[in-house]
Amino acid sequence: MLNLGEVRPGDKIIFRESPHVVVAADHLKMGRGGAKLVTKLRNLLDGSVYDYTFAGNERLDEADISYKQTQYLYLEAGEAYFMTNDTFETVSLKLPENRVRFLKEGENVDLMMWKDQPIDVNLPKKVELKVVYTEPGFKGNTASSVLKPAKLETGAEINVPLFIKEGDVIQINTDTAEYTSRVSH
């Protein structure tokens, strides 16, 4: 059980009988009234986002989330397939496209488990992917804020600076789906 004052972004709680992650939490102390906790919660089962205000001395149940090390295999018809690293069993999970677009086949990732069922994939904060197609930049065009589209080895498309060319390996923030840097190998 968590007191409202202990809730922080990233905490996993039970809300309306399903697991949620706290995306944002603002603690408010009213003058004479009790404290309030204004939150943004993301449902870990369906991805929906809620704004909810908890008041008074409510207590929240922590979600019993565990992680299982797996290897990403492939995506077929919206189902992502993973192989557990300990038992080599294949597990499938229906995930939205934005949750798998930065996963490379063969990459190790943690599956989030709730009640012994896979519910989500724990994406790394940053991934390194190869650019397979982008238009060439123009010599002399050095404006740093100008971006162009690029297709990555996983099929994802993001905007990159003009100096990025085909074959470059770049680092991407998986939370914002934005280019962060070019990786020198």
Secondary structure, DSSP 8 states (H G I E B T S, - for coil): -EEGGG--TT-EEEETTEEEEEEEEEEEE-SSS-EEEEEEEEETTT--EEEEEEETT-EEEE--EEEEEEEEEEEETTEEEEEETTT--EEEEE--HHHHTT--TT-EEEEEEETTEEEEEE--SEEEEEEEEE----TT---TT-EEEEEETTS-EEEEETT--TT-EEEEETTTTEEEEEE--
